[in-house]
Amino acid sequence: MKKTTFLIIVSITGFALAGIIFIQFFWIRNAILLQEEQFDNRVRLALKGTVNQMYENKSDTCNDGLFCSRNCSHQNNLQINGLNIEALKRLIRSEFSEVGLGGPYIYGIFSPDAKKAEFVSKAGFEKMLLQTEHIVSLSCIYKNNQMVLGAYFPDERNRALGSIFWWLLICFILLIVLVLGFIFNIYSFLRQKKISEMKSDFVNNITHEFKTPIATISLASEMLLKPSILASEAKLLKYAGIIYDENNRLKNQVEHVLQLAQLDRGIYSLNYDSMDIHRLINKVVVSYQLIMKEREGTIKLQLNATNHTVYADIIHIENVITNLLDNANKYSPSAPEITLCTFNRNDHIVLAVDDKGIGISAKNQKYIFRKLYRVHTGNLHNVKGFGLGLYYVKRLIEAHNGNVTLHSELGKGSRFEISLPLDYLSNLTKPLKNHES
């Protein structure tokens, strides 16, 4: 998929998702407002019912009635403007209960114009009661005074939300899942796109790497068929040597691909044996000197480890060292200057390979050990490879219960450190893990 097409699809999908979220919040807001309106209507209905009952019982002046005469004999009931407060309390509780309104609530009688409360059911809430919107006029009872009956609910907002709480929770969970799913799909697509590009690069690289030695072998073989070449022993040896070298090169490339297949499937086994890592390093360096001479490079050894016997697979450790030297050589634009040193750290031996090459940026360092990953080298177009070397190094060292670290600075070179345990038993306890990423 083209980048422009992908951006258009992501933009349209993102816009649609944003629209869905906006509509959901719009309906949630409307639902909350509707609940608040319904609550307000229930309160107003209860207050009006209370006032109607007060009006209907206006003539009830007995001691236990809603209204008492000022000279009534029973003085245990608290009165305000001739109103029996205990009877009012029972009436309000009954009316509120009928419309499904429970506590807590505060009610009272006050004058909105005078900003003065004549009666409040609970002290300390006078100010809140004077500001409440839940009021009903008492003009039918107190004709000469602008008095109202009001109610205040401390948890009014929570009541509106509480009635639709579970629906809101489900809605938010679904929205979060939807957003996370969208982000994950975009991330997965970009990741798959990157993997696809890496695999395409790998196919292109391996095709080029295979075609070159095959073409060289083909040309050399054609030359050997010529009688003039067969008559000259020097030329015969020359072209035979070319075929031999190119055949070895092709063999090594095939080995790299096979190593990748084995690493992915984990079907190979490590043949542990006691080995002197200093002796192995010297062996690898001697065979690598020919490659270094072609580029006028140098390998400096600093074998400072006092304990350098490890229990490991000799073949694979040799391949690991060779891969690190190859890496240092390939990414040195001029004559390579490589330092290979060893030292002991705690109960491990550390093998470090330093170079003064192009280095690796901090952005690329976290990807450097991934399969098929290759650092973009700018104008350095002669760097060949499949992106398997460092992946192989990390997998094999971790299979030996060791670890690999990288210290690098762009333009100043890189330092790879391999740490292997000296205790041979520890090498046999850690299984090979899959590092596909």
C-alpha positions as CSV (number, residue, x, y, z in Angstrom):
1,M,0.0,0.0,0.0
2,K,1.3,3.4,-0.9
3,K,2.1,5.9,1.9
4,T,-0.5,8.4,0.5
5,T,-3.3,5.8,0.4
6,F,-2.4,4.7,3.9
7,L,-2.5,8.2,5.3
8,I,-5.9,8.8,3.6
9,I,-7.3,5.6,5.1
10,V,-5.9,6.5,8.6
11,S,-7.3,10.0,8.3
12,I,-10.8,8.9,7.3
13,T,-10.9,6.2,10.0
14,G,-9.5,8.6,12.6
15,F,-12.1,11.2,11.6
16,A,-14.9,8.6,11.8
17,L,-13.7,7.4,15.2
18,A,-13.5,11.0,16.5
19,G,-17.1,11.5,15.2
20,I,-18.3,8.4,17.1
21,I,-16.6,9.6,20.3
22,F,-18.2,13.1,19.8
23,I,-21.7,11.6,19.3
24,Q,-21.3,9.4,22.3
25,F,-20.3,12.3,24.5
26,F,-23.2,14.3,23.1
27,W,-25.7,11.6,24.0
28,I,-24.1,11.1,27.4
29,R,-24.5,14.9,28.0
30,N,-28.1,14.7,26.9
31,A,-28.7,11.7,29.1
32,I,-27.3,13.5,32.1
33,L,-29.4,16.6,31.4
34,L,-32.5,14.5,30.9
35,Q,-31.9,12.8,34.3
36,E,-31.4,16.2,35.9
37,E,-34.7,17.4,34.3
38,Q,-36.6,14.3,35.5
39,F,-35.1,14.7,39.0
40,D,-36.2,18.4,39.0
41,N,-39.7,17.5,37.9
42,R,-40.0,14.8,40.7
43,V,-38.9,17.3,43.3
44,R,-41.2,20.0,42.0
45,L,-44.1,17.4,42.0
46,A,-43.3,16.5,45.6
47,L,-43.2,20.1,46.7
48,K,-46.4,21.0,45.0
49,G,-48.1,17.9,46.5
50,T,-46.9,19.1,49.9
51,V,-48.3,22.6,49.4
52,N,-51.6,21.2,48.1
53,Q,-51.9,19.1,51.3
54,M,-51.0,22.1,53.4
55,Y,-53.8,24.1,51.7
56,E,-56.3,21.3,52.0
57,N,-55.5,21.0,55.8
58,K,-55.4,24.7,56.3
59,S,-58.4,24.5,58.7
60,D,-56.9,21.6,60.7
61,T,-56.0,23.4,64.0
62,C,-55.9,20.4,66.4
63,N,-52.8,19.8,68.4
64,D,-51.5,17.1,66.1
65,G,-52.8,18.7,62.9
66,L,-50.7,20.6,60.3
67,F,-51.8,24.0,61.6
68,C,-52.3,24.9,65.3
69,S,-54.0,28.0,66.7
70,R,-51.5,30.1,68.6
71,N,-53.5,29.6,71.9
72,C,-53.7,25.8,71.5
73,S,-53.2,23.9,74.8
74,H,-50.6,21.4,73.5
75,Q,-47.3,23.2,73.3
76,N,-44.9,20.3,72.7
77,N,-45.1,20.8,68.9
78,L,-42.7,23.3,67.4
79,Q,-44.5,26.0,65.3
80,I,-43.5,28.5,62.7
81,N,-46.2,31.0,61.5
82,G,-48.8,28.7,63.0
83,L,-47.4,25.6,61.2
84,N,-46.8,22.4,63.0
85,I,-43.2,21.4,62.0
86,E,-43.5,17.8,63.0
87,A,-46.6,17.4,60.9
88,L,-44.8,19.2,58.0
89,K,-41.9,16.8,58.4
90,R,-44.2,13.8,58.1
91,L,-46.0,15.3,55.1
92,I,-42.8,16.0,53.2
93,R,-41.4,12.6,53.9
94,S,-44.6,11.0,52.6
95,E,-44.8,13.2,49.5
96,F,-41.1,12.7,48.7
97,S,-41.4,8.9,49.2
98,E,-44.3,8.7,46.7
99,V,-42.1,10.1,43.9
100,G,-39.1,8.0,44.9
101,L,-37.0,10.7,46.5
102,G,-35.0,9.5,49.5
103,G,-32.5,11.4,51.7
104,P,-30.4,13.2,52.3
105,Y,-32.3,16.5,51.7
106,I,-32.9,19.7,53.5
107,Y,-36.2,21.7,53.3
108,G,-37.4,24.9,54.6
109,I,-39.6,28.0,54.3
110,F,-38.1,31.3,53.3
111,S,-38.6,34.5,51.5
112,P,-36.5,34.8,48.3
113,D,-36.9,38.6,48.2
114,A,-35.9,39.1,51.8
115,K,-33.1,36.5,51.5
116,K,-34.2,35.2,54.9
117,A,-35.1,31.7,56.0
118,E,-38.0,31.4,58.4
119,F,-37.4,27.7,58.9
120,V,-34.6,25.2,57.9
121,S,-34.8,21.5,58.6
122,K,-31.1,21.3,59.3
123,A,-28.9,24.1,60.6
124,G,-25.9,25.2,58.6
125,F,-27.6,24.9,55.2
126,E,-29.5,28.3,55.2
127,K,-27.3,29.7,52.4
128,M,-27.6,26.6,50.1
129,L,-31.4,26.5,50.7
130,L,-31.7,30.2,49.7
131,Q,-29.9,29.4,46.4
132,T,-31.9,26.3,45.5
133,E,-33.9,26.1,42.3
134,H,-36.4,23.6,43.8
135,I,-39.0,26.0,45.3
136,V,-42.8,26.2,45.3
137,S,-44.8,29.4,46.3
138,L,-46.8,29.4,49.5
139,S,-48.9,32.4,48.5
140,C,-52.1,30.2,48.7
141,I,-51.4,29.9,52.4
142,Y,-49.5,33.1,53.4
143,K,-51.2,35.6,51.2
144,N,-49.6,38.7,52.8
145,N,-46.0,37.2,52.6
146,Q,-43.9,36.1,49.6
147,M,-43.0,32.8,51.2
148,V,-41.8,29.7,49.4
149,L,-41.2,26.0,50.3
150,G,-37.8,24.9,49.1
151,A,-35.7,21.8,49.1
152,Y,-31.9,21.3,48.7
153,F,-30.2,18.0,47.8
154,P,-26.4,17.9,48.7
155,D,-25.9,15.0,46.3
156,E,-28.1,16.2,43.5
157,R,-25.4,15.8,40.8
158,N,-24.5,12.3,42.0
159,R,-28.2,11.3,41.8
160,A,-28.3,12.2,38.1
161,L,-25.1,10.4,37.4
162,G,-25.9,7.4,39.7
163,S,-29.1,6.6,37.8
164,I,-27.1,6.0,34.6
165,F,-23.7,5.1,36.1
166,W,-23.5,1.5,34.8
167,W,-24.5,2.6,31.3
168,L,-21.8,5.4,31.4
169,L,-19.2,2.9,32.6
170,I,-20.0,0.4,29.8
171,C,-20.0,3.2,27.3
172,F,-16.5,4.5,28.4
173,I,-15.1,0.9,28.5
174,L,-16.3,0.3,24.9
175,L,-14.9,3.7,23.8
176,I,-11.5,2.9,25.4
177,V,-11.5,-0.6,23.7
178,L,-12.4,1.1,20.4
179,V,-9.6,3.7,20.7
180,L,-7.0,1.1,21.8
181,G,-8.1,-1.2,19.1
182,F,-7.6,1.5,16.5
183,I,-4.2,2.4,17.9
184,F,-3.2,-1.2,18.0
185,N,-4.3,-1.8,14.4
186,I,-2.3,1.2,13.2
187,Y,0.7,0.1,15.2
188,S,0.4,-3.5,13.8
189,F,0.0,-2.3,10.3
190,L,3.1,-0.1,10.6
191,R,5.0,-2.9,12.2
192,Q,4.0,-5.4,9.5
193,K,4.8,-2.8,6.8
194,K,8.3,-2.4,8.3
195,I,8.8,-6.2,8.5
196,S,7.6,-6.5,4.9
197,E,10.1,-3.9,3.8
198,M,12.9,-5.6,5.8
199,K,12.1,-9.0,4.2
200,S,12.0,-7.3,0.8
201,D,15.4,-5.8,1.4
202,F,16.6,-9.2,2.6
203,V,15.4,-10.9,-0.6
204,N,17.0,-8.2,-2.7
205,N,20.3,-8.5,-0.8
206,I,20.4,-12.2,-0.9
207,T,19.6,-12.2,-4.6
208,H,22.4,-9.8,-5.3
209,E,24.8,-11.7,-3.0
210,F,24.0,-15.0,-4.7
211,K,24.1,-13.6,-8.2
212,T,27.6,-12.1,-7.9
213,P,29.5,-15.3,-7.0
214,I,27.3,-17.4,-9.4
215,A,28.1,-15.0,-12.3
216,T,31.8,-15.0,-11.4
217,I,31.9,-18.8,-11.3
218,S,30.1,-19.0,-14.6
219,L,32.6,-16.6,-16.3
220,A,35.6,-18.5,-14.8
221,S,34.2,-21.8,-15.9
222,E,33.8,-20.5,-19.5
223,M,37.4,-19.3,-19.4
224,L,38.6,-22.8,-18.4
225,L,36.9,-24.3,-21.4
226,K,39.1,-22.3,-23.7
227,P,42.1,-24.2,-25.1
228,S,44.4,-21.2,-24.6
229,I,43.6,-21.2,-20.9
230,L,44.1,-24.9,-20.5
231,A,47.5,-24.6,-22.1
232,S,48.7,-22.1,-19.5
233,E,49.2,-23.5,-16.0
234,A,49.3,-20.1,-14.4
235,K,45.9,-19.0,-15.9
236,L,44.4,-22.4,-15.1
237,L,45.4,-22.0,-11.5
238,K,44.1,-18.4,-11.5
239,Y,40.6,-19.3,-12.7
240,A,40.5,-22.4,-10.6
241,G,41.3,-20.3,-7.6
242,I,38.6,-17.8,-8.5
243,I,36.0,-20.6,-8.7
244,Y,37.2,-22.0,-5.4
245,D,37.0,-18.6,-3.6
246,E,33.6,-17.8,-5.0
247,N,32.3,-21.2,-4.2
248,N,33.4,-20.7,-0.6
249,R,31.8,-17.3,-0.6
250,L,28.5,-18.8,-1.8
251,K,28.8,-21.6,0.7
252,N,29.2,-19.0,3.6
253,Q,26.1,-17.1,2.4
254,V,24.0,-20.2,2.3
255,E,25.3,-21.0,5.8
256,H,24.0,-17.7,7.0
257,V,20.6,-18.4,5.7
258,L,20.5,-21.8,7.2
259,Q,21.7,-20.4,10.5
260,L,18.7,-18.1,10.4
261,A,16.3,-21.0,9.8
262,Q,17.8,-23.0,12.6
263,L,17.6,-20.0,15.0
264,D,13.9,-19.5,14.2
265,R,13.0,-23.1,14.7
266,G,15.3,-23.8,17.6
267,I,16.0,-27.3,16.2
268,Y,19.8,-27.3,16.6
269,S,21.7,-28.3,19.8
270,L,24.9,-26.7,21.3
271,N,27.9,-29.0,21.7
272,Y,29.5,-27.8,24.9
273,D,33.1,-28.4,25.6
274,S,35.9,-26.8,27.6
275,M,37.8,-24.3,25.5
276,D,40.5,-21.6,25.9
277,I,38.9,-18.5,24.5
278,H,42.3,-16.8,24.0
279,R,43.5,-19.6,21.8
280,L,40.2,-19.4,19.8
281,I,40.6,-15.6,19.4
282,N,44.2,-16.0,18.1
283,K,43.0,-18.6,15.6
284,V,40.2,-16.4,14.3
285,V,42.5,-13.3,14.1
286,V,45.2,-15.2,12.1
287,S,42.6,-16.3,9.5
288,Y,41.1,-12.8,9.4
289,Q,44.4,-11.0,8.8
290,L,44.2,-11.7,5.0
291,I,40.9,-9.8,4.9
292,M,42.4,-6.9,6.9
293,K,45.4,-6.7,4.6
294,E,43.2,-6.1,1.6
295,R,41.9,-2.9,3.3
296,E,45.2,-2.1,5.0
297,G,43.6,-2.5,8.4
298,T,44.9,-3.6,11.8
299,I,43.6,-5.8,14.6
300,K,45.1,-5.1,18.0
301,L,44.8,-7.7,20.7
302,Q,44.6,-7.0,24.5
303,L,44.0,-10.3,26.1
304,N,44.0,-9.3,29.7
305,A,41.7,-12.0,31.2
306,T,43.5,-14.1,33.8
307,N,40.8,-16.8,33.7
308,H,39.9,-17.6,30.1
309,T,38.6,-21.1,30.0
310,V,34.9,-21.4,29.3
311,Y,32.5,-24.2,28.7
312,A,30.8,-23.5,25.4
313,D,30.2,-24.5,21.8
314,I,33.5,-23.8,20.0
315,I,32.1,-23.6,16.5
316,H,29.4,-21.1,17.4
317,I,31.6,-19.0,19.6
318,E,34.1,-18.8,16.7
319,N,31.2,-17.7,14.4
320,V,30.2,-15.1,16.9
321,I,33.8,-13.6,17.0
322,T,34.0,-13.7,13.2
323,N,30.6,-11.9,12.9
324,L,31.8,-9.1,15.2
325,L,35.0,-8.7,13.3
326,D,33.0,-8.7,10.0
327,N,30.8,-6.0,11.5
328,A,33.7,-3.8,12.6
329,N,35.4,-4.2,9.2
330,K,32.3,-3.5,7.1
331,Y,31.3,-0.4,8.9
332,S,34.8,1.2,8.8
333,P,34.8,3.5,5.8
334,S,38.6,3.8,5.7
335,A,41.3,1.4,6.9
336,P,39.8,-0.5,9.8
337,E,41.3,-0.1,13.3
338,I,39.9,-2.9,15.4
339,T,40.8,-3.7,19.0
340,L,39.9,-7.0,20.5
341,C,40.3,-7.3,24.3
342,T,39.4,-9.6,27.1
343,F,39.1,-9.2,30.8
344,N,37.4,-10.8,33.8
345,R,34.3,-9.2,35.5
346,N,33.0,-11.0,38.5
347,D,32.5,-14.6,37.5
348,H,32.4,-13.9,33.8
349,I,34.9,-13.3,31.0
350,V,34.2,-10.3,28.8
351,L,35.3,-10.2,25.1
352,A,35.1,-6.7,23.6
353,V,35.5,-5.6,20.0
354,D,36.1,-1.9,19.4
355,D,36.2,-0.1,16.0
356,K,36.5,3.4,14.8
357,G,33.9,3.1,12.2
358,I,30.8,5.1,11.4
359,G,29.1,4.2,14.7
360,I,25.4,3.7,15.4
361,S,22.9,6.4,16.4
362,A,20.9,6.1,19.6
363,K,17.8,5.7,17.5
364,N,19.1,2.6,15.8
365,Q,20.8,1.0,18.8
366,K,17.5,-0.5,20.2
367,Y,16.9,-2.3,16.8
368,I,20.4,-3.4,16.0
369,F,19.9,-7.0,17.3
370,R,16.7,-7.6,15.4
371,K,16.4,-10.1,12.6
372,L,17.0,-8.7,9.1
373,Y,17.5,-5.2,10.5
374,R,20.3,-3.2,8.8
375,V,21.4,0.3,9.7
376,H,21.1,2.8,6.9
377,T,24.6,3.8,6.0
378,G,24.1,6.9,3.9
379,N,26.7,7.2,1.2
380,L,28.4,4.0,2.3
381,H,26.9,1.7,-0.4
382,N,29.5,-1.1,-0.3
383,V,28.3,-2.5,3.0
384,K,26.9,-6.0,2.2
385,G,25.0,-8.4,4.4
386,F,21.6,-9.8,5.2
387,G,21.0,-8.3,8.7
388,L,21.5,-11.6,10.4
389,G,25.0,-11.3,12.0
390,L,24.1,-9.4,15.2
391,Y,20.8,-11.3,15.5
392,Y,22.8,-14.5,15.4
393,V,25.4,-13.2,17.9
394,K,22.7,-12.2,20.5
395,R,20.8,-15.4,20.2
396,L,23.8,-17.7,20.6
397,I,25.4,-15.7,23.5
398,E,22.1,-15.8,25.3
399,A,21.8,-19.5,24.7
400,H,25.2,-19.7,26.5
401,N,23.6,-17.9,29.4
402,G,25.7,-14.8,28.6
403,N,24.7,-11.3,27.3
404,V,25.7,-8.8,24.6
405,T,25.9,-5.0,25.1
406,L,26.6,-2.2,22.7
407,H,28.2,1.1,23.3
408,S,28.3,3.4,20.3
409,E,28.4,7.0,19.2
410,L,27.7,8.1,15.7
411,G,30.8,9.0,13.8
412,K,33.2,7.7,16.5
413,G,32.8,3.9,16.4
414,S,31.2,1.1,18.3
415,R,32.1,-1.3,21.1
416,F,30.4,-4.7,21.4
417,E,30.9,-6.6,24.7
418,I,30.2,-10.3,25.0
419,S,30.0,-11.6,28.6
420,L,30.2,-15.4,29.2
421,P,30.0,-17.2,32.5
422,L,33.1,-19.1,33.7
423,D,31.0,-21.6,35.6
424,Y,30.3,-24.3,33.1
425,L,27.1,-25.5,34.9
426,S,25.4,-22.1,34.3
427,N,25.7,-22.6,30.6
428,L,23.5,-25.7,30.7
429,T,20.5,-24.2,32.5
430,K,19.2,-21.5,30.2
431,P,17.0,-22.5,27.2
432,L,17.2,-20.8,23.9
433,K,14.5,-18.2,23.6
434,N,12.7,-16.8,20.6
435,H,13.6,-13.2,20.0
436,E,11.4,-12.6,17.0
437,S,10.3,-8.9,17.0
